Amino acid sequence: MISNNHSMDDFETEEDEPWYDQQDLEQDLHLAAELGKTLLERNKELEDSLQHMYATNQEQVQEIEVRAVW
């Protein structure tokens, strides 16, 4: 089993390193948060739509069953 007990302290971030830009990291974090929020909202919309379609389908099945009995 692989242990993943790393903390942020394990990763050194030197401001003079070329890949490290605090402003870029903060912007990336902000964009990731916005994307996550948008995906959650879209997922909720899709779930609601699916529930509506399921209910409509159930009503149609019941109507077909009633007509089949006649």
Predicted model as a PDB file, atoms N, CA, C, CB and O in Angstrom, pLDDT in the B-factor column:
MODEL        1                                                                  
ATOM      1  N   MET A   1       0.847  -1.177   0.000  1.00 50.00           N  
ATOM      2  CA  MET A   1       0.000   0.000   0.000  1.00 50.00           C  
ATOM      3  C   MET A   1       0.894   1.243   0.000  1.00 50.00           C  
ATOM      4  CB  MET A   1      -0.964  -0.003   1.227  1.00 50.00           C  
ATOM      5  O   MET A   1       1.857   1.325   0.763  1.00 50.00           O  
ATOM      6  N   ILE A   2       0.574   2.177  -0.838  1.00 57.00           N  
ATOM      7  CA  ILE A   2       1.352   3.405  -0.950  1.00 57.00           C  
ATOM      8  C   ILE A   2       0.756   4.452  -0.026  1.00 57.00           C  
ATOM      9  CB  ILE A   2       1.386   3.916  -2.414  1.00 57.00           C  
ATOM     10  O   ILE A   2      -0.447   4.713  -0.046  1.00 57.00           O  
ATOM     11  N   SER A   3       1.608   5.037   0.770  1.00 58.00           N  
ATOM     12  CA  SER A   3       1.159   6.070   1.697  1.00 58.00           C  
ATOM     13  C   SER A   3       1.313   7.436   1.042  1.00 58.00           C  
ATOM     14  CB  SER A   3       1.951   6.007   3.027  1.00 58.00           C  
ATOM     15  O   SER A   3       2.344   7.728   0.438  1.00 58.00           O  
ATOM     16  N   ASN A   4       0.296   8.262   1.162  1.00 64.00           N  
ATOM     17  CA  ASN A   4       0.326   9.597   0.582  1.00 64.00           C  
ATOM     18  C   ASN A   4       0.130  10.615   1.697  1.00 64.00           C  
ATOM     19  CB  ASN A   4      -0.762   9.759  -0.522  1.00 64.00           C  
ATOM     20  O   ASN A   4      -0.895  11.293   1.767  1.00 64.00           O  
ATOM     21  N   ASN A   5       1.133  10.708   2.569  1.00 67.00           N  
ATOM     22  CA  ASN A   5       1.039  11.592   3.726  1.00 67.00           C  
ATOM     23  C   ASN A   5       1.836  12.868   3.511  1.00 67.00           C  
ATOM     24  CB  ASN A   5       1.526  10.879   4.980  1.00 67.00           C  
ATOM     25  O   ASN A   5       2.558  13.311   4.405  1.00 67.00           O  
ATOM     26  N   HIS A   6       1.711  13.449   2.350  1.00 63.00           N  
ATOM     27  CA  HIS A   6       2.440  14.675   2.055  1.00 63.00           C  
ATOM     28  C   HIS A   6       1.632  15.879   2.505  1.00 63.00           C  
ATOM     29  CB  HIS A   6       2.762  14.774   0.554  1.00 63.00           C  
ATOM     30  O   HIS A   6       0.402  15.879   2.464  1.00 63.00           O  
ATOM     31  N   SER A   7       2.342  16.890   2.930  1.00 62.00           N  
ATOM     32  CA  SER A   7       1.698  18.155   3.252  1.00 62.00           C  
ATOM     33  C   SER A   7       2.302  19.222   2.359  1.00 62.00           C  
ATOM     34  CB  SER A   7       1.865  18.518   4.764  1.00 62.00           C  
ATOM     35  O   SER A   7       3.284  18.976   1.659  1.00 62.00           O  
ATOM     36  N   MET A   8       1.718  20.394   2.384  1.00 57.00           N  
ATOM     37  CA  MET A   8       2.232  21.487   1.562  1.00 57.00           C  
ATOM     38  C   MET A   8       3.659  21.846   1.963  1.00 57.00           C  
ATOM     39  CB  MET A   8       1.325  22.719   1.681  1.00 57.00           C  
ATOM     40  O   MET A   8       4.411  22.387   1.153  1.00 57.00           O  
ATOM     41  N   ASP A   9       4.037  21.548   3.204  1.00 61.00           N  
ATOM     42  CA  ASP A   9       5.397  21.839   3.654  1.00 61.00           C  
ATOM     43  C   ASP A   9       6.423  20.971   2.933  1.00 61.00           C  
ATOM     44  CB  ASP A   9       5.508  21.633   5.160  1.00 61.00           C  
ATOM     45  O   ASP A   9       7.595  21.338   2.846  1.00 61.00           O  
ATOM     46  N   ASP A  10       5.985  19.817   2.415  1.00 63.00           N  
ATOM     47  CA  ASP A  10       6.888  18.917   1.707  1.00 63.00           C  
ATOM     48  C   ASP A  10       7.319  19.483   0.363  1.00 63.00           C  
ATOM     49  CB  ASP A  10       6.230  17.570   1.509  1.00 63.00           C  
ATOM     50  O   ASP A  10       8.334  19.065  -0.193  1.00 63.00           O  
ATOM     51  N   PHE A  11       6.565  20.416  -0.152  1.00 62.00           N  
ATOM     52  CA  PHE A  11       6.849  20.973  -1.463  1.00 62.00           C  
ATOM     53  C   PHE A  11       7.389  22.385  -1.291  1.00 62.00           C  
ATOM     54  CB  PHE A  11       5.585  20.966  -2.358  1.00 62.00           C  
ATOM     55  O   PHE A  11       6.657  23.310  -0.938  1.00 62.00           O  
ATOM     56  N   GLU A  12       8.650  22.528  -1.543  1.00 60.00           N  
ATOM     57  CA  GLU A  12       9.259  23.837  -1.407  1.00 60.00           C  
ATOM     58  C   GLU A  12       8.889  24.709  -2.590  1.00 60.00           C  
ATOM     59  CB  GLU A  12      10.777  23.718  -1.282  1.00 60.00           C  
ATOM     60  O   GLU A  12       8.940  24.270  -3.739  1.00 60.00           O  
ATOM     61  N   THR A  13       8.524  25.924  -2.309  1.00 57.00           N  
ATOM     62  CA  THR A  13       8.188  26.870  -3.366  1.00 57.00           C  
ATOM     63  C   THR A  13       9.047  28.101  -3.184  1.00 57.00           C  
ATOM     64  CB  THR A  13       6.674  27.235  -3.350  1.00 57.00           C  
ATOM     65  O   THR A  13       8.779  28.946  -2.329  1.00 57.00           O  
ATOM     66  N   GLU A  14      10.046  28.187  -3.969  1.00 57.00           N  
ATOM     67  CA  GLU A  14      10.949  29.327  -3.925  1.00 57.00           C  
ATOM     68  C   GLU A  14      10.473  30.365  -4.930  1.00 57.00           C  
ATOM     69  CB  GLU A  14      12.413  28.896  -4.220  1.00 57.00           C  
ATOM     70  O   GLU A  14      10.257  30.049  -6.100  1.00 57.00           O  
ATOM     71  N   GLU A  15      10.311  31.586  -4.482  1.00 57.00           N  
ATOM     72  CA  GLU A  15       9.805  32.627  -5.363  1.00 57.00           C  
ATOM     73  C   GLU A  15      10.739  32.944  -6.518  1.00 57.00           C  
ATOM     74  CB  GLU A  15       9.549  33.866  -4.579  1.00 57.00           C  
ATOM     75  O   GLU A  15      10.313  33.508  -7.526  1.00 57.00           O  
ATOM     76  N   ASP A  16      12.019  32.586  -6.379  1.00 60.00           N  
ATOM     77  CA  ASP A  16      12.942  32.890  -7.464  1.00 60.00           C  
ATOM     78  C   ASP A  16      12.990  31.777  -8.515  1.00 60.00           C  
ATOM     79  CB  ASP A  16      14.329  33.131  -6.904  1.00 60.00           C  
ATOM     80  O   ASP A  16      13.706  31.897  -9.509  1.00 60.00           O  
ATOM     81  N   GLU A  17      12.227  30.685  -8.298  1.00 66.00           N  
ATOM     82  CA  GLU A  17      12.202  29.623  -9.298  1.00 66.00           C  
ATOM     83  C   GLU A  17      11.376  30.087 -10.488  1.00 66.00           C  
ATOM     84  CB  GLU A  17      11.627  28.306  -8.704  1.00 66.00           C  
ATOM     85  O   GLU A  17      10.352  30.746 -10.305  1.00 66.00           O  
ATOM     86  N   PRO A  18      11.801  29.755 -11.712  1.00 67.00           N  
ATOM     87  CA  PRO A  18      11.123  30.272 -12.905  1.00 67.00           C  
ATOM     88  C   PRO A  18       9.674  29.802 -13.057  1.00 67.00           C  
ATOM     89  CB  PRO A  18      11.895  29.873 -14.124  1.00 67.00           C  
ATOM     90  O   PRO A  18       8.863  30.520 -13.641  1.00 67.00           O  
ATOM     91  N   TRP A  19       9.333  28.624 -12.550  1.00 71.00           N  
ATOM     92  CA  TRP A  19       7.971  28.104 -12.717  1.00 71.00           C  
ATOM     93  C   TRP A  19       7.008  28.682 -11.691  1.00 71.00           C  
ATOM     94  CB  TRP A  19       7.972  26.589 -12.615  1.00 71.00           C  
ATOM     95  O   TRP A  19       5.792  28.558 -11.844  1.00 71.00           O  
ATOM     96  N   TYR A  20       7.526  29.301 -10.670  1.00 72.00           N  
ATOM     97  CA  TYR A  20       6.700  29.755  -9.561  1.00 72.00           C  
ATOM     98  C   TYR A  20       6.321  31.215  -9.712  1.00 72.00           C  
ATOM     99  CB  TYR A  20       7.420  29.543  -8.247  1.00 72.00           C  
ATOM    100  O   TYR A  20       7.186  32.091  -9.727  1.00 72.00           O  
ATOM    101  N   ASP A  21       5.047  31.472  -9.822  1.00 88.00           N  
ATOM    102  CA  ASP A  21       4.551  32.842  -9.859  1.00 88.00           C  
ATOM    103  C   ASP A  21       3.292  32.868  -9.005  1.00 88.00           C  
ATOM    104  CB  ASP A  21       4.268  33.333 -11.341  1.00 88.00           C  
ATOM    105  O   ASP A  21       2.255  32.332  -9.397  1.00 88.00           O  
ATOM    106  N   GLN A  22       3.384  33.487  -7.847  1.00 89.00           N  
ATOM    107  CA  GLN A  22       2.280  33.509  -6.891  1.00 89.00           C  
ATOM    108  C   GLN A  22       0.985  34.012  -7.529  1.00 89.00           C  
ATOM    109  CB  GLN A  22       2.641  34.380  -5.696  1.00 89.00           C  
ATOM    110  O   GLN A  22      -0.081  33.448  -7.281  1.00 89.00           O  
ATOM    111  N   GLN A  23       1.060  35.039  -8.326  1.00 92.00           N  
ATOM    112  CA  GLN A  23      -0.136  35.601  -8.956  1.00 92.00           C  
ATOM    113  C   GLN A  23      -0.760  34.598  -9.920  1.00 92.00           C  
ATOM    114  CB  GLN A  23       0.205  36.905  -9.694  1.00 92.00           C  
ATOM    115  O   GLN A  23      -1.982  34.457  -9.959  1.00 92.00           O  
ATOM    116  N   ASP A  24       0.075  33.895 -10.707  1.00 92.00           N  
ATOM    117  CA  ASP A  24      -0.455  32.876 -11.620  1.00 92.00           C  
ATOM    118  C   ASP A  24      -1.108  31.741 -10.853  1.00 92.00           C  
ATOM    119  CB  ASP A  24       0.656  32.327 -12.516  1.00 92.00           C  
ATOM    120  O   ASP A  24      -2.172  31.258 -11.241  1.00 92.00           O  
ATOM    121  N   LEU A  25      -0.475  31.311  -9.762  1.00 93.00           N  
ATOM    122  CA  LEU A  25      -1.041  30.230  -8.962  1.00 93.00           C  
ATOM    123  C   LEU A  25      -2.379  30.635  -8.356  1.00 93.00           C  
ATOM    124  CB  LEU A  25      -0.069  29.822  -7.859  1.00 93.00           C  
ATOM    125  O   LEU A  25      -3.319  29.840  -8.343  1.00 93.00           O  
ATOM    126  N   GLU A  26      -2.470  31.845  -7.863  1.00 94.00           N  
ATOM    127  CA  GLU A  26      -3.728  32.327  -7.290  1.00 94.00           C  
ATOM    128  C   GLU A  26      -4.811  32.418  -8.361  1.00 94.00           C  
ATOM    129  CB  GLU A  26      -3.526  33.696  -6.623  1.00 94.00           C  
ATOM    130  O   GLU A  26      -5.966  32.074  -8.112  1.00 94.00           O  
ATOM    131  N   GLN A  27      -4.434  32.885  -9.558  1.00 95.00           N  
ATOM    132  CA  GLN A  27      -5.400  32.970 -10.649  1.00 95.00           C  
ATOM    133  C   GLN A  27      -5.853  31.578 -11.067  1.00 95.00           C  
ATOM    134  CB  GLN A  27      -4.797  33.717 -11.849  1.00 95.00           C  
ATOM    135  O   GLN A  27      -7.037  31.364 -11.323  1.00 95.00           O  
ATOM    136  N   ASP A  28      -4.923  30.630 -11.138  1.00 95.00           N  
ATOM    137  CA  ASP A  28      -5.280  29.251 -11.481  1.00 95.00           C  
ATOM    138  C   ASP A  28      -6.233  28.660 -10.452  1.00 95.00           C  
ATOM    139  CB  ASP A  28      -4.024  28.382 -11.589  1.00 95.00           C  
ATOM    140  O   ASP A  28      -7.192  27.973 -10.801  1.00 95.00           O  
ATOM    141  N   LEU A  29      -5.958  28.935  -9.180  1.00 96.00           N  
ATOM    142  CA  LEU A  29      -6.828  28.443  -8.112  1.00 96.00           C  
ATOM    143  C   LEU A  29      -8.220  29.046  -8.232  1.00 96.00           C  
ATOM    144  CB  LEU A  29      -6.228  28.765  -6.735  1.00 96.00           C  
ATOM    145  O   LEU A  29      -9.219  28.343  -8.077  1.00 96.00           O  
ATOM    146  N   HIS A  30      -8.290  30.330  -8.504  1.00 98.00           N  
ATOM    147  CA  HIS A  30      -9.573  31.006  -8.668  1.00 98.00           C  
ATOM    148  C   HIS A  30     -10.347  30.423  -9.859  1.00 98.00           C  
ATOM    149  CB  HIS A  30      -9.359  32.522  -8.859  1.00 98.00           C  
ATOM    150  O   HIS A  30     -11.546  30.163  -9.763  1.00 98.00           O  
ATOM    151  N   LEU A  31      -9.649  30.224 -10.972  1.00 97.00           N  
ATOM    152  CA  LEU A  31     -10.297  29.638 -12.150  1.00 97.00           C  
ATOM    153  C   LEU A  31     -10.773  28.221 -11.883  1.00 97.00           C  
ATOM    154  CB  LEU A  31      -9.344  29.643 -13.337  1.00 97.00           C  
ATOM    155  O   LEU A  31     -11.854  27.834 -12.328  1.00 97.00           O  
ATOM    156  N   ALA A  32      -9.977  27.447 -11.161  1.00 98.00           N  
ATOM    157  CA  ALA A  32     -10.369  26.078 -10.824  1.00 98.00           C  
ATOM    158  C   ALA A  32     -11.620  26.082  -9.944  1.00 98.00           C  
ATOM    159  CB  ALA A  32      -9.213  25.343 -10.110  1.00 98.00           C  
ATOM    160  O   ALA A  32     -12.505  25.243 -10.112  1.00 98.00           O  
ATOM    161  N   ALA A  33     -11.688  27.018  -9.019  1.00 98.00           N  
ATOM    162  CA  ALA A  33     -12.864  27.126  -8.150  1.00 98.00           C  
ATOM    163  C   ALA A  33     -14.098  27.507  -8.964  1.00 98.00           C  
ATOM    164  CB  ALA A  33     -12.620  28.164  -7.034  1.00 98.00           C  
ATOM    165  O   ALA A  33     -15.174  26.948  -8.753  1.00 98.00           O  
ATOM    166  N   GLU A  34     -13.954  28.443  -9.880  1.00 98.00           N  
ATOM    167  CA  GLU A  34     -15.076  28.837 -10.732  1.00 98.00           C  
ATOM    168  C   GLU A  34     -15.536  27.668 -11.602  1.00 98.00           C  
ATOM    169  CB  GLU A  34     -14.684  30.034 -11.616  1.00 98.00           C  
ATOM    170  O   GLU A  34     -16.735  27.432 -11.751  1.00 98.00           O  
ATOM    171  N   LEU A  35     -14.583  26.946 -12.168  1.00 98.00           N  
ATOM    172  CA  LEU A  35     -14.913  25.793 -13.000  1.00 98.00           C  
ATOM    173  C   LEU A  35     -15.648  24.735 -12.186  1.00 98.00           C  
ATOM    174  CB  LEU A  35     -13.643  25.198 -13.621  1.00 98.00           C  
ATOM    175  O   LEU A  35     -16.645  24.176 -12.642  1.00 98.00           O  
ATOM    176  N   GLY A  36     -15.154  24.464 -10.986  1.00 98.00           N  
ATOM    177  CA  GLY A  36     -15.818  23.494 -10.122  1.00 98.00           C  
ATOM    178  C   GLY A  36     -17.243  23.901  -9.791  1.00 98.00           C  
ATOM    179  O   GLY A  36     -18.150  23.070  -9.806  1.00 98.00           O  
ATOM    180  N   LYS A  37     -17.440  25.174  -9.494  1.00 98.00           N  
ATOM    181  CA  LYS A  37     -18.785  25.677  -9.184  1.00 98.00           C  
ATOM    182  C   LYS A  37     -19.703  25.537 -10.393  1.00 98.00           C  
ATOM    183  CB  LYS A  37     -18.722  27.152  -8.733  1.00 98.00           C  
ATOM    184  O   LYS A  37     -20.852  25.115 -10.260  1.00 98.00           O  
ATOM    185  N   THR A  38     -19.194  25.892 -11.573  1.00 98.00           N  
ATOM    186  CA  THR A  38     -19.984  25.789 -12.793  1.00 98.00           C  
ATOM    187  C   THR A  38     -20.359  24.343 -13.077  1.00 98.00           C  
ATOM    188  CB  THR A  38     -19.220  26.376 -13.976  1.00 98.00           C  
ATOM    189  O   THR A  38     -21.492  24.061 -13.466  1.00 98.00           O  
ATOM    190  N   LEU A  39     -19.415  23.424 -12.887  1.00 98.00           N  
ATOM    191  CA  LEU A  39     -19.687  22.005 -13.127  1.00 98.00           C  
ATOM    192  C   LEU A  39     -20.728  21.474 -12.148  1.00 98.00           C  
ATOM    193  CB  LEU A  39     -18.394  21.185 -13.017  1.00 98.00           C  
ATOM    194  O   LEU A  39     -21.588  20.681 -12.531  1.00 98.00           O  
ATOM    195  N   LEU A  40     -20.661  21.900 -10.893  1.00 98.00           N  
ATOM    196  CA  LEU A  40     -21.665  21.469  -9.914  1.00 98.00           C  
ATOM    197  C   LEU A  40     -23.050  21.985 -10.284  1.00 98.00           C  
ATOM    198  CB  LEU A  40     -21.284  21.951  -8.508  1.00 98.00           C  
ATOM    199  O   LEU A  40     -24.038  21.258 -10.177  1.00 98.00           O  
ATOM    200  N   GLU A  41     -23.123  23.247 -10.721  1.00 98.00           N  
ATOM    201  CA  GLU A  41     -24.409  23.819 -11.122  1.00 98.00           C  
ATOM    202  C   GLU A  41     -24.975  23.075 -12.334  1.00 98.00           C  
ATOM    203  CB  GLU A  41     -24.255  25.322 -11.442  1.00 98.00           C  
ATOM    204  O   GLU A  41     -26.166  22.767 -12.376  1.00 98.00           O  
ATOM    205  N   ARG A  42     -24.123  22.788 -13.311  1.00 98.00           N  
ATOM    206  CA  ARG A  42     -24.565  22.078 -14.516  1.00 98.00           C  
ATOM    207  C   ARG A  42     -25.010  20.663 -14.167  1.00 98.00           C  
ATOM    208  CB  ARG A  42     -23.438  22.038 -15.570  1.00 98.00           C  
ATOM    209  O   ARG A  42     -25.991  20.163 -14.716  1.00 98.00           O  
ATOM    210  N   ASN A  43     -24.300  20.029 -13.267  1.00 98.00           N  
ATOM    211  CA  ASN A  43     -24.676  18.689 -12.834  1.00 98.00           C  
ATOM    212  C   ASN A  43     -26.062  18.701 -12.188  1.00 98.00           C  
ATOM    213  CB  ASN A  43     -23.633  18.129 -11.854  1.00 98.00           C  
ATOM    214  O   ASN A  43     -26.872  17.804 -12.426  1.00 98.00           O  
ATOM    215  N   LYS A  44     -26.329  19.715 -11.372  1.00 98.00           N  
ATOM    216  CA  LYS A  44     -27.649  19.842 -10.728  1.00 98.00           C  
ATOM    217  C   LYS A  44     -28.738  20.025 -11.781  1.00 98.00           C  
ATOM    218  CB  LYS A  44     -27.664  21.034  -9.733  1.00 98.00           C  
ATOM    219  O   LYS A  44     -29.808  19.424 -11.681  1.00 98.00           O  
ATOM    220  N   GLU A  45     -28.467  20.863 -12.799  1.00 98.00           N  
ATOM    221  CA  GLU A  45     -29.435  21.059 -13.875  1.00 98.00           C  
ATOM    222  C   GLU A  45     -29.716  19.745 -14.601  1.00 98.00           C  
ATOM    223  CB  GLU A  45     -28.926  22.115 -14.867  1.00 98.00           C  
ATOM    224  O   GLU A  45     -30.867  19.434 -14.906  1.00 98.00           O  
ATOM    225  N   LEU A  46     -28.676  18.985 -14.872  1.00 98.00           N  
ATOM    226  CA  LEU A  46     -28.846  17.710 -15.570  1.00 98.00           C  
ATOM    227  C   LEU A  46     -29.610  16.704 -14.715  1.00 98.00           C  
ATOM    228  CB  LEU A  46     -27.485  17.133 -15.962  1.00 98.00           C  
ATOM    229  O   LEU A  46     -30.445  15.959 -15.228  1.00 98.00           O  
ATOM    230  N   GLU A  47     -29.328  16.680 -13.418  1.00 98.00           N  
ATOM    231  CA  GLU A  47     -30.054  15.785 -12.520  1.00 98.00           C  
ATOM    232  C   GLU A  47     -31.535  16.145 -12.476  1.00 98.00           C  
ATOM    233  CB  GLU A  47     -29.455  15.839 -11.109  1.00 98.00           C  
ATOM    234  O   GLU A  47     -32.392  15.262 -12.513  1.00 98.00           O  
ATOM    235  N   ASP A  48     -31.838  17.446 -12.398  1.00 98.00           N  
ATOM    236  CA  ASP A  48     -33.233  17.890 -12.386  1.00 98.00           C  
ATOM    237  C   ASP A  48     -33.935  17.508 -13.685  1.00 98.00           C  
ATOM    238  CB  ASP A  48     -33.312  19.411 -12.168  1.00 98.00           C  
ATOM    239  O   ASP A  48     -35.079  17.055 -13.668  1.00 98.00           O  
ATOM    240  N   SER A  49     -33.254  17.692 -14.800  1.00 98.00           N  
ATOM    241  CA  SER A  49     -33.820  17.341 -16.098  1.00 98.00           C  
ATOM    242  C   SER A  49     -34.076  15.840 -16.185  1.00 98.00           C  
ATOM    243  CB  SER A  49     -32.885  17.789 -17.232  1.00 98.00           C  
ATOM    244  O   SER A  49     -35.116  15.414 -16.685  1.00 98.00           O  
ATOM    245  N   LEU A  50     -33.152  15.058 -15.710  1.00 98.00           N  
ATOM    246  CA  LEU A  50     -33.309  13.605 -15.727  1.00 98.00           C  
ATOM    247  C   LEU A  50     -34.487  13.179 -14.857  1.00 98.00           C  
ATOM    248  CB  LEU A  50     -32.021  12.918 -15.249  1.00 98.00           C  
ATOM    249  O   LEU A  50     -35.258  12.299 -15.240  1.00 98.00           O  
ATOM    250  N   GLN A  51     -34.629  13.806 -13.678  1.00 98.00           N  
ATOM    251  CA  GLN A  51     -35.772  13.501 -12.810  1.00 98.00           C  
ATOM    252  C   GLN A  51     -37.089  13.811 -13.511  1.00 98.00           C  
ATOM    253  CB  GLN A  51     -35.677  14.293 -11.496  1.00 98.00           C  
ATOM    254  O   GLN A  51     -38.044  13.038 -13.424  1.00 98.00           O  
ATOM    255  N   HIS A  52     -37.136  14.945 -14.206  1.00 98.00           N  
ATOM    256  CA  HIS A  52     -38.345  15.332 -14.930  1.00 98.00           C  
ATOM    257  C   HIS A  52     -38.657  14.315 -16.039  1.00 98.00           C  
ATOM    258  CB  HIS A  52     -38.183  16.751 -15.528  1.00 98.00           C  
ATOM    259  O   HIS A  52     -39.805  13.903 -16.206  1.00 98.00           O  
ATOM    260  N   MET A  53     -37.635  13.922 -16.785  1.00 98.00           N  
ATOM    261  CA  MET A  53     -37.839  12.942 -17.858  1.00 98.00           C  
ATOM    262  C   MET A  53     -38.288  11.599 -17.305  1.00 98.00           C  
ATOM    263  CB  MET A  53     -36.557  12.765 -18.670  1.00 98.00           C  
ATOM    264  O   MET A  53     -39.129  10.928 -17.903  1.00 98.00           O  
ATOM    265  N   TYR A  54     -37.730  11.204 -16.165  1.00 98.00           N  
ATOM    266  CA  TYR A  54     -38.112   9.947 -15.542  1.00 98.00           C  
ATOM    267  C   TYR A  54     -39.583   9.984 -15.123  1.00 98.00           C  
ATOM    268  CB  TYR A  54     -37.214   9.655 -14.328  1.00 98.00           C  
ATOM    269  O   TYR A  54     -40.321   9.023 -15.342  1.00 98.00           O  
ATOM    270  N   ALA A  55     -40.004  11.098 -14.520  1.00 97.00           N  
ATOM    271  CA  ALA A  55     -41.392  11.231 -14.086  1.00 97.00           C  
ATOM    272  C   ALA A  55     -42.334  11.195 -15.294  1.00 97.00           C  
ATOM    273  CB  ALA A  55     -41.587  12.542 -13.289  1.00 97.00           C  
ATOM    274  O   ALA A  55     -43.379  10.545 -15.253  1.00 97.00           O  
ATOM    275  N   THR A  56     -41.961  11.890 -16.358  1.00 98.00           N  
ATOM    276  CA  THR A  56     -42.769  11.889 -17.577  1.00 98.00           C  
ATOM    277  C   THR A  56     -42.866  10.482 -18.148  1.00 98.00           C  
ATOM    278  CB  THR A  56     -42.177  12.849 -18.624  1.00 98.00           C  
ATOM    279  O   THR A  56     -43.936  10.049 -18.574  1.00 98.00           O  
ATOM    280  N   ASN A  57     -41.754   9.779 -18.153  1.00 98.00           N  
ATOM    281  CA  ASN A  57     -41.730   8.410 -18.668  1.00 98.00           C  
ATOM    282  C   ASN A  57     -42.646   7.511 -17.842  1.00 98.00           C  
ATOM    283  CB  ASN A  57     -40.292   7.856 -18.665  1.00 98.00           C  
ATOM    284  O   ASN A  57     -43.385   6.697 -18.396  1.00 98.00           O  
ATOM    285  N   GLN A  58     -42.599   7.656 -16.528  1.00 97.00           N  
ATOM    286  CA  GLN A  58     -43.450   6.843 -15.663  1.00 97.00           C  
ATOM    287  C   GLN A  58     -44.934   7.120 -15.929  1.00 97.00           C  
ATOM    288  CB  GLN A  58     -43.118   7.112 -14.187  1.00 97.00           C  
ATOM    289  O   GLN A  58     -45.751   6.200 -15.941  1.00 97.00           O  
ATOM    290  N   GLU A  59     -45.271   8.392 -16.142  1.00 96.00           N  
ATOM    291  CA  GLU A  59     -46.657   8.745 -16.449  1.00 96.00           C  
ATOM    292  C   GLU A  59     -47.086   8.110 -17.769  1.00 96.00           C  
ATOM    293  CB  GLU A  59     -46.828  10.277 -16.511  1.00 96.00           C  
ATOM    294  O   GLU A  59     -48.207   7.614 -17.884  1.00 96.00           O  
ATOM    295  N   GLN A  60     -46.201   8.125 -18.761  1.00 96.00           N  
ATOM    296  CA  GLN A  60     -46.522   7.542 -20.060  1.00 96.00           C  
ATOM    297  C   GLN A  60     -46.683   6.028 -19.954  1.00 96.00           C  
ATOM    298  CB  GLN A  60     -45.436   7.888 -21.083  1.00 96.00           C  
ATOM    299  O   GLN A  60     -47.561   5.457 -20.600  1.00 96.00           O  
ATOM    300  N   VAL A  61     -45.867   5.387 -19.167  1.00 95.00           N  
ATOM    301  CA  VAL A  61     -45.976   3.935 -18.974  1.00 95.00           C  
ATOM    302  C   VAL A  61     -47.319   3.606 -18.329  1.00 95.00           C  
ATOM    303  CB  VAL A  61     -44.803   3.398 -18.099  1.00 95.00           C  
ATOM    304  O   VAL A  61     -47.993   2.663 -18.744  1.00 95.00           O  
ATOM    305  N   GLN A  62     -47.709   4.375 -17.319  1.00 94.00           N  
ATOM    306  CA  GLN A  62     -48.992   4.128 -16.656  1.00 94.00           C  
ATOM    307  C   GLN A  62     -50.149   4.340 -17.622  1.00 94.00           C  
ATOM    308  CB  GLN A  62     -49.151   5.043 -15.433  1.00 94.00           C  
ATOM    309  O   GLN A  62     -51.113   3.575 -17.613  1.00 94.00           O  
ATOM    310  N   GLU A  63     -50.060   5.376 -18.458  1.00 93.00           N  
ATOM    311  CA  GLU A  63     -51.112   5.639 -19.435  1.00 93.00           C  
ATOM    312  C   GLU A  63     -51.211   4.479 -20.444  1.00 93.00           C  
ATOM    313  CB  GLU A  63     -50.842   6.978 -20.170  1.00 93.00           C  
ATOM    314  O   GLU A  63     -52.310   4.061 -20.808  1.00 93.00           O  
ATOM    315  N   ILE A  64     -50.095   3.983 -20.876  1.00 93.00           N  
ATOM    316  CA  ILE A  64     -50.091   2.853 -21.824  1.00 93.00           C  
ATOM    317  C   ILE A  64     -50.696   1.620 -21.179  1.00 93.00           C  
ATOM    318  CB  ILE A  64     -48.657   2.546 -22.312  1.00 93.00           C  
ATOM    319  O   ILE A  64     -51.465   0.897 -21.811  1.00 93.00           O  
ATOM    320  N   GLU A  65     -50.348   1.379 -19.917  1.00 91.00           N  
ATOM    321  CA  GLU A  65     -50.884   0.225 -19.211  1.00 91.00           C  
ATOM    322  C   GLU A  65     -52.394   0.327 -19.048  1.00 91.00           C  
ATOM    323  CB  GLU A  65     -50.220   0.084 -17.853  1.00 91.00           C  
ATOM    324  O   GLU A  65     -53.100  -0.672 -19.186  1.00 91.00           O  
ATOM    325  N   VAL A  66     -52.895   1.523 -18.755  1.00 90.00           N  
ATOM    326  CA  VAL A  66     -54.343   1.730 -18.608  1.00 90.00           C  
ATOM    327  C   VAL A  66     -55.038   1.473 -19.938  1.00 90.00           C  
ATOM    328  CB  VAL A  66     -54.651   3.169 -18.107  1.00 90.00           C  
ATOM    329  O   VAL A  66     -56.083   0.823 -19.980  1.00 90.00           O  
ATOM    330  N   ARG A  67     -54.467   1.974 -21.016  1.00 89.00           N  
ATOM    331  CA  ARG A  67     -55.065   1.771 -22.330  1.00 89.00           C  
ATOM    332  C   ARG A  67     -55.026   0.312 -22.749  1.00 89.00           C  
ATOM    333  CB  ARG A  67     -54.358   2.620 -23.364  1.00 89.00           C  
ATOM    334  O   ARG A  67     -55.922  -0.147 -23.457  1.00 89.00           O  
ATOM    335  N   ALA A  68     -54.023  -0.414 -22.334  1.00 89.00           N  
ATOM    336  CA  ALA A  68     -53.887  -1.823 -22.702  1.00 89.00           C  
ATOM    337  C   ALA A  68     -54.954  -2.658 -22.006  1.00 89.00           C  
ATOM    338  CB  ALA A  68     -52.482  -2.346 -22.345  1.00 89.00           C  
ATOM    339  O   ALA A  68     -55.384  -3.685 -22.531  1.00 89.00           O  
ATOM    340  N   VAL A  69     -55.380  -2.222 -20.831  1.00 83.00           N  
ATOM    341  CA  VAL A  69     -56.406  -2.953 -20.083  1.00 83.00           C  
ATOM    342  C   VAL A  69     -57.758  -2.788 -20.761  1.00 83.00           C  
ATOM    343  CB  VAL A  69     -56.475  -2.463 -18.618  1.00 83.00           C  
ATOM    344  O   VAL A  69     -58.576  -3.706 -20.710  1.00 83.00           O  
ATOM    345  N   TRP A  70     -58.014  -1.670 -21.382  1.00 77.00           N  
ATOM    346  CA  TRP A  70     -59.295  -1.416 -22.038  1.00 77.00           C  
ATOM    347  C   TRP A  70     -59.394  -2.275 -23.206  1.00 77.00           C  
ATOM    348  CB  TRP A  70     -59.467   0.027 -22.435  1.00 77.00           C  
ATOM    349  O   TRP A  70     -60.396  -2.234 -23.919  1.00 77.00           O  
TER     350      TRP A  70                                                      
ENDMDL                                                                          
END                                                                             
